[in-house]
Amino acid sequence: MTLLERALTYPEIGATAGQLPGGYDHLRVQRVIGHGVSTFRRAADRWMSWQMHRAAGLTVEATTPRVEQDSRVRLRLGWHLLRISFGCQVVYGVEEERRRGFAYGTLQGHPEQGEERFCVDWREDDTVVFTITAFSRPGIWWSRALAPISHRLQQRYTRRYLHAL
């Protein structure tokens, strides 16, 4: 089955825009990345063109050069025999005057089930804040068996995303 034929793996599509659903691990982290409109625009442009995933050390194969509704992306991490490949679909975008971002959900074959939202906010006090919100749980047998390692890996890439902007 190709990436384009895979289905989302969870029913709570879009839930990172509001209250996170029960039955999952929750994550909400943020970092001030600077100040002003130029920082906001630069960060939003980098995030919305998949550059931050690359800067975090992932290989990115996306169906669109920029993030769009229903874009599909295959992300890879690791090397040679230790390479993990997984797919996600953009489930919604955020395109407001002072906020940009998107959320993607896991596709069949992903080691986790859930959704992750990446958002850049230019606040009234002129600070620019990058926020990651997610809910997830192990999605396949080996991620359940290796849950502590999967959890640490998610934390590692979350930190990389936060510092990639």
Backbone as JSON Lines, residues from 0, in Angstrom:
{"i":0,"aa":"M","n":[0.85,-1.17,0.0],"ca":[0.0,0.0,0.0],"c":[0.91,1.25,0.0]}
{"i":1,"aa":"T","n":[0.63,2.18,-0.9],"ca":[1.44,3.38,-0.97],"c":[1.0,4.4,0.08]}
{"i":2,"aa":"L","n":[1.83,5.38,0.31],"ca":[1.52,6.43,1.28],"c":[0.18,7.1,0.95]}
{"i":3,"aa":"L","n":[-0.09,7.3,-0.32],"ca":[-1.32,7.99,-0.71],"c":[-2.57,7.15,-0.46]}
{"i":4,"aa":"E","n":[-2.41,5.86,-0.27],"ca":[-3.56,4.97,-0.06],"c":[-3.84,4.69,1.41]}
{"i":5,"aa":"R","n":[-2.96,5.13,2.3],"ca":[-3.11,4.81,3.72],"c":[-4.13,5.72,4.4]}
{"i":6,"aa":"A","n":[-4.78,5.17,5.42],"ca":[-5.8,5.91,6.17],"c":[-5.21,6.46,7.46]}
{"i":7,"aa":"L","n":[-5.84,7.5,7.98],"ca":[-5.48,8.01,9.31],"c":[-5.78,6.92,10.34]}
{"i":8,"aa":"T","n":[-5.04,6.94,11.45],"ca":[-5.11,5.83,12.41],"c":[-5.87,6.15,13.7]}
{"i":9,"aa":"Y","n":[-6.57,7.27,13.75],"ca":[-7.22,7.67,14.99],"c":[-8.51,8.42,14.64]}
{"i":10,"aa":"P","n":[-9.53,8.37,15.5],"ca":[-10.81,9.01,15.16],"c":[-10.93,10.49,15.53]}
{"i":11,"aa":"E","n":[-10.05,10.99,16.4],"ca":[-10.21,12.35,16.93],"c":[-9.52,13.4,16.06]}
{"i":12,"aa":"I","n":[-9.8,13.36,14.77],"ca":[-9.12,14.22,13.8],"c":[-9.42,15.69,14.09]}
{"i":13,"aa":"G","n":[-8.36,16.48,14.22],"ca":[-8.49,17.91,14.49],"c":[-8.5,18.27,15.96]}
{"i":14,"aa":"A","n":[-8.36,17.29,16.84],"ca":[-8.49,17.54,18.28],"c":[-7.37,18.41,18.85]}
{"i":15,"aa":"T","n":[-6.24,18.57,18.16],"ca":[-5.18,19.44,18.69],"c":[-5.58,20.91,18.65]}
{"i":16,"aa":"A","n":[-6.69,21.22,18.0],"ca":[-7.18,22.6,17.97],"c":[-7.97,22.95,19.23]}
{"i":17,"aa":"G","n":[-8.25,21.98,20.06],"ca":[-9.05,22.22,21.26],"c":[-8.59,21.34,22.4]}
{"i":18,"aa":"Q","n":[-9.57,20.77,23.1],"ca":[-9.26,19.89,24.23],"c":[-8.73,18.56,23.71]}
{"i":19,"aa":"L","n":[-7.61,18.14,24.27],"ca":[-6.99,16.89,23.83],"c":[-7.78,15.7,24.36]}
{"i":20,"aa":"P","n":[-7.93,14.66,23.54],"ca":[-8.77,13.51,23.94],"c":[-8.1,12.63,24.98]}
{"i":21,"aa":"G","n":[-8.92,11.95,25.74],"ca":[-8.42,10.98,26.71],"c":[-7.9,9.74,26.02]}
{"i":22,"aa":"G","n":[-7.15,8.93,26.77],"ca":[-6.63,7.68,26.24],"c":[-5.32,7.82,25.5]}
{"i":23,"aa":"Y","n":[-4.73,9.0,25.54],"ca":[-3.47,9.27,24.85],"c":[-2.52,9.98,25.82]}
{"i":24,"aa":"D","n":[-1.23,9.93,25.5],"ca":[-0.27,10.8,26.17],"c":[-0.41,12.19,25.55]}
{"i":25,"aa":"H","n":[-0.33,13.22,26.37],"ca":[-0.47,14.6,25.89],"c":[0.86,15.32,25.97]}
{"i":26,"aa":"L","n":[1.07,16.22,25.04],"ca":[2.28,17.03,24.99],"c":[1.89,18.44,24.6]}
{"i":27,"aa":"R","n":[2.39,19.41,25.36],"ca":[2.2,20.82,24.99],"c":[3.44,21.56,25.48]}
{"i":28,"aa":"V","n":[4.27,21.99,24.52],"ca":[5.5,22.71,24.84],"c":[5.58,23.95,23.96]}
{"i":29,"aa":"Q","n":[6.28,24.96,24.49],"ca":[6.45,26.17,23.69],"c":[7.78,26.82,24.0]}
{"i":30,"aa":"R","n":[8.19,27.68,23.09],"ca":[9.46,28.37,23.21],"c":[9.34,29.74,22.55]}
{"i":31,"aa":"V","n":[9.83,30.78,23.22],"ca":[9.93,32.1,22.6],"c":[11.1,32.04,21.62]}
{"i":32,"aa":"I","n":[10.84,32.39,20.36],"ca":[11.88,32.31,19.34],"c":[12.36,33.69,18.88]}
{"i":33,"aa":"G","n":[11.77,34.74,19.4],"ca":[12.2,36.08,19.02],"c":[11.08,37.09,19.16]}
{"i":34,"aa":"H","n":[11.26,38.19,18.43],"ca":[10.3,39.28,18.5],"c":[10.07,39.87,17.11]}
{"i":35,"aa":"G","n":[8.87,40.38,16.9],"ca":[8.57,41.15,15.7],"c":[8.04,40.37,14.52]}
{"i":36,"aa":"V","n":[7.52,41.15,13.59],"ca":[6.87,40.59,12.4],"c":[7.85,39.83,11.53]}
{"i":37,"aa":"S","n":[9.1,40.29,11.4],"ca":[10.04,39.57,10.53],"c":[10.36,38.18,11.1]}
{"i":38,"aa":"T","n":[10.51,38.07,12.4],"ca":[10.74,36.76,13.03],"c":[9.53,35.86,12.8]}
{"i":39,"aa":"F","n":[8.34,36.42,12.98],"ca":[7.11,35.66,12.78],"c":[7.03,35.14,11.34]}
{"i":40,"aa":"R","n":[7.22,36.01,10.38],"ca":[7.11,35.6,8.97],"c":[8.18,34.57,8.58]}
{"i":41,"aa":"R","n":[9.4,34.8,9.03],"ca":[10.49,33.87,8.7],"c":[10.22,32.49,9.3]}
{"i":42,"aa":"A","n":[9.81,32.46,10.57],"ca":[9.53,31.19,11.23],"c":[8.36,30.47,10.56]}
{"i":43,"aa":"A","n":[7.3,31.19,10.27],"ca":[6.13,30.58,9.63],"c":[6.5,30.04,8.25]}
{"i":44,"aa":"D","n":[7.29,30.78,7.5],"ca":[7.69,30.32,6.17],"c":[8.54,29.06,6.25]}
{"i":45,"aa":"R","n":[9.48,29.04,7.18],"ca":[10.33,27.87,7.34],"c":[9.51,26.65,7.77]}
{"i":46,"aa":"W","n":[8.58,26.86,8.7],"ca":[7.79,25.74,9.17],"c":[6.87,25.22,8.09]}
{"i":47,"aa":"M","n":[6.24,26.12,7.37],"ca":[5.24,25.73,6.38],"c":[5.86,25.16,5.1]}
{"i":48,"aa":"S","n":[7.17,25.15,5.0],"ca":[7.85,24.55,3.83],"c":[8.64,23.31,4.21]}
{"i":49,"aa":"W","n":[8.31,22.7,5.33],"ca":[8.91,21.46,5.82],"c":[10.38,21.62,6.23]}
{"i":50,"aa":"Q","n":[10.92,22.84,6.22],"ca":[12.33,23.04,6.53],"c":[12.67,22.67,7.97]}
{"i":51,"aa":"M","n":[11.76,22.88,8.89],"ca":[12.07,22.58,10.29],"c":[12.18,21.08,10.54]}
{"i":52,"aa":"H","n":[11.42,20.28,9.81],"ca":[11.58,18.83,9.93],"c":[12.97,18.43,9.47]}
{"i":53,"aa":"R","n":[13.4,19.02,8.36],"ca":[14.76,18.73,7.86],"c":[15.82,19.21,8.85]}
{"i":54,"aa":"A","n":[15.63,20.41,9.41],"ca":[16.59,20.95,10.37],"c":[16.65,20.1,11.64]}
{"i":55,"aa":"A","n":[15.57,19.4,11.95],"ca":[15.55,18.52,13.12],"c":[16.21,17.17,12.83]}
{"i":56,"aa":"G","n":[16.65,16.96,11.59],"ca":[17.36,15.73,11.25],"c":[16.54,14.67,10.57]}
{"i":57,"aa":"L","n":[15.33,15.01,10.14],"ca":[14.49,14.04,9.46],"c":[14.63,14.18,7.94]}
{"i":58,"aa":"T","n":[14.49,13.08,7.24],"ca":[14.38,13.12,5.79],"c":[12.9,13.3,5.47]}
{"i":59,"aa":"V","n":[12.61,14.22,4.56],"ca":[11.23,14.58,4.26],"c":[10.92,14.3,2.79]}
{"i":60,"aa":"E","n":[9.86,13.55,2.55],"ca":[9.31,13.36,1.2],"c":[7.84,13.75,1.29]}
{"i":61,"aa":"A","n":[7.51,14.92,0.76],"ca":[6.14,15.43,0.87],"c":[5.46,15.45,-0.5]}
{"i":62,"aa":"T","n":[4.15,15.34,-0.49],"ca":[3.39,15.39,-1.74],"c":[3.26,16.81,-2.26]}
{"i":63,"aa":"T","n":[3.55,17.8,-1.42],"ca":[3.52,19.21,-1.83],"c":[4.74,19.91,-1.25]}
{"i":64,"aa":"P","n":[5.31,20.9,-1.97],"ca":[6.49,21.59,-1.45],"c":[6.21,22.44,-0.22]}
{"i":65,"aa":"R","n":[4.99,22.91,-0.08],"ca":[4.57,23.66,1.1],"c":[3.42,22.9,1.75]}
{"i":66,"aa":"V","n":[3.29,23.07,3.04],"ca":[2.21,22.41,3.78],"c":[0.87,22.91,3.28]}
{"i":67,"aa":"E","n":[-0.01,21.98,2.95],"ca":[-1.37,22.29,2.51],"c":[-2.32,21.28,3.15]}
{"i":68,"aa":"Q","n":[-3.59,21.63,3.2],"ca":[-4.61,20.7,3.67],"c":[-4.48,19.39,2.87]}
{"i":69,"aa":"D","n":[-4.45,18.28,3.56],"ca":[-4.38,16.93,3.0],"c":[-3.01,16.57,2.4]}
{"i":70,"aa":"S","n":[-1.99,17.45,2.54],"ca":[-0.64,17.04,2.13],"c":[-0.27,15.77,2.87]}
{"i":71,"aa":"R","n":[0.49,14.94,2.21],"ca":[1.01,13.73,2.83],"c":[2.52,13.88,2.91]}
{"i":72,"aa":"V","n":[3.1,13.35,3.96],"ca":[4.55,13.43,4.13],"c":[5.06,12.12,4.7]}
{"i":73,"aa":"R","n":[6.16,11.66,4.11],"ca":[6.87,10.5,4.66],"c":[8.1,11.07,5.34]}
{"i":74,"aa":"L","n":[8.25,10.75,6.62],"ca":[9.39,11.2,7.41],"c":[10.25,9.98,7.72]}
{"i":75,"aa":"R","n":[11.56,10.19,7.66],"ca":[12.48,9.1,7.97],"c":[13.51,9.59,8.96]}
{"i":76,"aa":"L","n":[13.86,8.7,9.87],"ca":[14.94,9.01,10.8],"c":[15.79,7.77,10.95]}
{"i":77,"aa":"G","n":[17.04,7.98,11.31],"ca":[17.96,6.87,11.47],"c":[18.78,6.64,10.22]}
{"i":78,"aa":"W","n":[19.57,5.57,10.27],"ca":[20.48,5.27,9.18],"c":[20.43,3.79,8.85]}
{"i":79,"aa":"H","n":[20.54,3.48,7.59],"ca":[20.66,2.13,7.06],"c":[19.68,1.15,7.7]}
{"i":80,"aa":"L","n":[20.17,0.15,8.42],"ca":[19.29,-0.87,8.99],"c":[18.44,-0.35,10.14]}
{"i":81,"aa":"L","n":[18.84,0.76,10.75],"ca":[18.09,1.33,11.87],"c":[17.19,2.48,11.43]}
{"i":82,"aa":"R","n":[16.83,2.52,10.18],"ca":[15.99,3.59,9.64],"c":[14.52,3.29,9.89]}
{"i":83,"aa":"I","n":[13.8,4.3,10.4],"ca":[12.36,4.21,10.61],"c":[11.7,5.17,9.64]}
{"i":84,"aa":"S","n":[10.67,4.72,8.97],"ca":[9.94,5.54,8.01],"c":[8.47,5.54,8.42]}
{"i":85,"aa":"F","n":[7.85,6.71,8.39],"ca":[6.44,6.8,8.78],"c":[5.77,7.94,8.04]}
{"i":86,"aa":"G","n":[4.45,7.82,7.89],"ca":[3.69,8.8,7.13],"c":[2.67,9.55,7.97]}
{"i":87,"aa":"C","n":[2.43,10.8,7.54],"ca":[1.44,11.67,8.18],"c":[0.66,12.42,7.11]}
{"i":88,"aa":"Q","n":[-0.51,12.89,7.5],"ca":[-1.36,13.7,6.62],"c":[-1.72,14.99,7.34]}
{"i":89,"aa":"V","n":[-1.62,16.11,6.64],"ca":[-2.03,17.38,7.21],"c":[-3.55,17.37,7.33]}
{"i":90,"aa":"V","n":[-4.04,17.55,8.56],"ca":[-5.49,17.47,8.8],"c":[-6.13,18.85,8.9]}
{"i":91,"aa":"Y","n":[-5.35,19.87,9.2],"ca":[-5.85,21.24,9.13],"c":[-4.68,22.22,9.15]}
{"i":92,"aa":"G","n":[-4.95,23.4,8.63],"ca":[-3.96,24.47,8.66],"c":[-4.48,25.63,9.48]}
{"i":93,"aa":"V","n":[-3.57,26.46,9.94],"ca":[-3.91,27.67,10.68],"c":[-3.3,28.84,9.91]}
{"i":94,"aa":"E","n":[-4.14,29.71,9.4],"ca":[-3.69,30.83,8.58],"c":[-4.41,32.09,9.08]}
{"i":95,"aa":"E","n":[-3.88,32.67,10.14],"ca":[-4.45,33.89,10.71],"c":[-3.42,35.0,10.62]}
{"i":96,"aa":"E","n":[-3.84,36.22,10.88],"ca":[-2.93,37.37,10.77],"c":[-1.7,37.21,11.66]}
{"i":97,"aa":"R","n":[-1.87,36.71,12.88],"ca":[-0.77,36.61,13.82],"c":[-0.48,35.18,14.27]}
{"i":98,"aa":"R","n":[-0.99,34.22,13.52],"ca":[-0.78,32.81,13.85],"c":[-0.72,32.0,12.56]}
{"i":99,"aa":"R","n":[0.28,31.12,12.47],"ca":[0.42,30.22,11.32],"c":[0.8,28.84,11.84]}
{"i":100,"aa":"G","n":[0.32,27.84,11.18],"ca":[0.7,26.5,11.56],"c":[-0.15,25.44,10.89]}
{"i":101,"aa":"F","n":[0.01,24.24,11.39],"ca":[-0.75,23.12,10.86],"c":[-0.69,21.97,11.85]}
{"i":102,"aa":"A","n":[-1.55,21.01,11.61],"ca":[-1.52,19.76,12.38],"c":[-1.52,18.61,11.39]}
{"i":103,"aa":"Y","n":[-0.77,17.58,11.74],"ca":[-0.85,16.37,10.94],"c":[-1.12,15.18,11.82]}
{"i":104,"aa":"G","n":[-1.75,14.19,11.18],"ca":[-2.1,12.97,11.89],"c":[-1.37,11.78,11.32]}
{"i":105,"aa":"T","n":[-1.29,10.75,12.12],"ca":[-0.56,9.54,11.75],"c":[-1.35,8.69,10.75]}
{"i":106,"aa":"L","n":[-0.61,8.11,9.81],"ca":[-1.19,7.21,8.83],"c":[-0.84,5.77,9.19]}
{"i":107,"aa":"Q","n":[-1.58,4.83,8.62],"ca":[-1.31,3.4,8.85],"c":[0.18,3.13,8.63]}
{"i":108,"aa":"G","n":[0.75,2.34,9.54],"ca":[2.17,2.01,9.47],"c":[3.03,2.9,10.34]}
{"i":109,"aa":"H","n":[2.49,4.03,10.82],"ca":[3.22,4.91,11.72],"c":[3.34,4.2,13.07]}
{"i":110,"aa":"P","n":[4.48,4.34,13.76],"ca":[4.61,3.66,15.05],"c":[3.69,4.21,16.15]}
{"i":111,"aa":"E","n":[3.15,5.39,15.95],"ca":[2.24,6.0,16.92],"c":[0.88,6.22,16.28]}
{"i":112,"aa":"Q","n":[-0.12,6.45,17.12],"ca":[-1.44,6.91,16.68],"c":[-1.64,8.27,17.32]}
{"i":113,"aa":"G","n":[-2.06,9.24,16.53],"ca":[-2.35,10.54,17.11],"c":[-2.08,11.69,16.16]}
{"i":114,"aa":"E","n":[-1.97,12.86,16.77],"ca":[-1.89,14.1,15.99],"c":[-0.91,15.05,16.64]}
{"i":115,"aa":"E","n":[-0.27,15.86,15.82],"ca":[0.69,16.84,16.31],"c":[0.43,18.16,15.6]}
{"i":116,"aa":"R","n":[0.39,19.23,16.38],"ca":[0.15,20.58,15.85],"c":[1.39,21.43,16.1]}
{"i":117,"aa":"F","n":[1.77,22.2,15.08],"ca":[2.9,23.1,15.14],"c":[2.37,24.5,14.83]}
{"i":118,"aa":"C","n":[2.59,25.45,15.73],"ca":[2.0,26.77,15.55],"c":[2.97,27.87,15.97]}
{"i":119,"aa":"V","n":[3.06,28.9,15.15],"ca":[3.87,30.07,15.44],"c":[2.91,31.23,15.69]}
{"i":120,"aa":"D","n":[3.05,31.86,16.87],"ca":[2.18,32.99,17.25],"c":[3.01,34.25,17.43]}
{"i":121,"aa":"W","n":[2.54,35.35,16.86],"ca":[3.12,36.67,17.09],"c":[2.17,37.37,18.06]}
{"i":122,"aa":"R","n":[2.58,37.45,19.3],"ca":[1.71,37.94,20.36],"c":[1.67,39.46,20.41]}
{"i":123,"aa":"E","n":[0.69,39.96,21.13],"ca":[0.49,41.42,21.26],"c":[1.68,42.13,21.89]}
{"i":124,"aa":"D","n":[2.46,41.42,22.73],"ca":[3.64,42.04,23.35],"c":[4.86,41.95,22.44]}
{"i":125,"aa":"D","n":[4.67,41.55,21.18],"ca":[5.68,41.47,20.11],"c":[6.54,40.21,20.18]}
{"i":126,"aa":"T","n":[6.32,39.33,21.16],"ca":[7.09,38.08,21.19],"c":[6.52,37.11,20.16]}
{"i":127,"aa":"V","n":[7.39,36.29,19.64],"ca":[6.99,35.23,18.71],"c":[7.24,33.91,19.43]}
{"i":128,"aa":"V","n":[6.19,33.11,19.52],"ca":[6.23,31.87,20.29],"c":[5.89,30.71,19.37]}
{"i":129,"aa":"F","n":[6.69,29.67,19.47],"ca":[6.46,28.43,18.73],"c":[5.9,27.41,19.71]}
{"i":130,"aa":"T","n":[4.76,26.81,19.38],"ca":[4.1,25.85,20.26],"c":[3.87,24.53,19.54]}
{"i":131,"aa":"I","n":[4.15,23.45,20.24],"ca":[3.86,22.1,19.74],"c":[2.85,21.48,20.69]}
{"i":132,"aa":"T","n":[1.76,20.98,20.13],"ca":[0.71,20.32,20.9],"c":[0.48,18.96,20.25]}
{"i":133,"aa":"A","n":[0.39,17.92,21.07],"ca":[0.21,16.59,20.49],"c":[-0.52,15.67,21.45]}
{"i":134,"aa":"F","n":[-1.15,14.67,20.86],"ca":[-1.64,13.53,21.63],"c":[-1.24,12.28,20.84]}
{"i":135,"aa":"S","n":[-0.78,11.28,21.57],"ca":[-0.32,10.07,20.88],"c":[-0.32,8.88,21.83]}
{"i":136,"aa":"R","n":[-0.29,7.71,21.21],"ca":[-0.13,6.46,21.94],"c":[0.52,5.47,20.96]}
{"i":137,"aa":"P","n":[1.12,4.42,21.48],"ca":[1.73,3.43,20.58],"c":[0.71,2.9,19.59]}
{"i":138,"aa":"G","n":[1.15,2.75,18.35],"ca":[0.22,2.35,17.3],"c":[0.45,0.98,16.7]}
{"i":139,"aa":"I","n":[1.65,0.44,16.87],"ca":[1.94,-0.89,16.33],"c":[2.69,-1.69,17.39]}
{"i":140,"aa":"W","n":[2.79,-2.98,17.19],"ca":[3.28,-3.89,18.22],"c":[4.63,-3.49,18.76]}
{"i":141,"aa":"W","n":[5.58,-3.14,17.91],"ca":[6.92,-2.85,18.42],"c":[6.99,-1.53,19.16]}
{"i":142,"aa":"S","n":[6.12,-0.56,18.8],"ca":[6.13,0.7,19.56],"c":[5.46,0.5,20.93]}
{"i":143,"aa":"R","n":[4.53,-0.45,21.03],"ca":[3.96,-0.78,22.34],"c":[5.02,-1.48,23.19]}
{"i":144,"aa":"A","n":[5.75,-2.42,22.57],"ca":[6.78,-3.17,23.29],"c":[7.93,-2.27,23.72]}
{"i":145,"aa":"L","n":[8.21,-1.26,22.92],"ca":[9.32,-0.34,23.19],"c":[8.83,1.04,23.59]}
{"i":146,"aa":"A","n":[7.68,1.11,24.27],"ca":[7.05,2.39,24.61],"c":[7.99,3.39,25.29]}
{"i":147,"aa":"P","n":[8.81,2.99,26.27],"ca":[9.72,3.98,26.88],"c":[10.7,4.57,25.87]}
{"i":148,"aa":"I","n":[11.19,3.75,24.95],"ca":[12.12,4.25,23.93],"c":[11.38,5.15,22.95]}
{"i":149,"aa":"S","n":[10.17,4.76,22.53],"ca":[9.37,5.59,21.63],"c":[9.07,6.94,22.25]}
{"i":150,"aa":"H","n":[8.75,6.94,23.54],"ca":[8.46,8.18,24.25],"c":[9.68,9.09,24.28]}
{"i":151,"aa":"R","n":[10.85,8.53,24.56],"ca":[12.09,9.32,24.58],"c":[12.43,9.86,23.2]}
{"i":152,"aa":"L","n":[12.17,9.07,22.19],"ca":[12.41,9.51,20.82],"c":[11.5,10.68,20.45]}
{"i":153,"aa":"Q","n":[10.23,10.61,20.85],"ca":[9.31,11.72,20.6],"c":[9.79,12.98,21.33]}
{"i":154,"aa":"Q","n":[10.22,12.84,22.56],"ca":[10.73,13.99,23.31],"c":[11.96,14.58,22.64]}
{"i":155,"aa":"R","n":[12.83,13.73,22.15],"ca":[14.05,14.2,21.48],"c":[13.71,15.03,20.24]}
{"i":156,"aa":"Y","n":[12.8,14.53,19.41],"ca":[12.45,15.27,18.2],"c":[11.63,16.51,18.51]}
{"i":157,"aa":"T","n":[10.85,16.49,19.55],"ca":[10.15,17.71,19.98],"c":[11.16,18.79,20.34]}
{"i":158,"aa":"R","n":[12.18,18.44,21.1],"ca":[13.25,19.41,21.44],"c":[13.94,19.91,20.18]}
{"i":159,"aa":"R","n":[14.2,19.01,19.25],"ca":[14.85,19.42,18.0],"c":[13.98,20.4,17.22]}
{"i":160,"aa":"Y","n":[12.67,20.12,17.15],"ca":[11.77,21.06,16.48],"c":[11.8,22.42,17.15]}
{"i":161,"aa":"L","n":[11.73,22.42,18.47],"ca":[11.71,23.7,19.22],"c":[12.95,24.53,18.97]}
{"i":162,"aa":"H","n":[14.07,23.88,18.77],"ca":[15.33,24.61,18.58],"c":[15.73,24.78,17.12]}
{"i":163,"aa":"A","n":[14.93,24.24,16.21],"ca":[15.24,24.34,14.78],"c":[14.83,25.69,14.19]}
{"i":164,"aa":"L","n":[13.94,26.41,14.84],"ca":[13.51,27.72,14.34],"c":[14.48,28.82,14.72]}
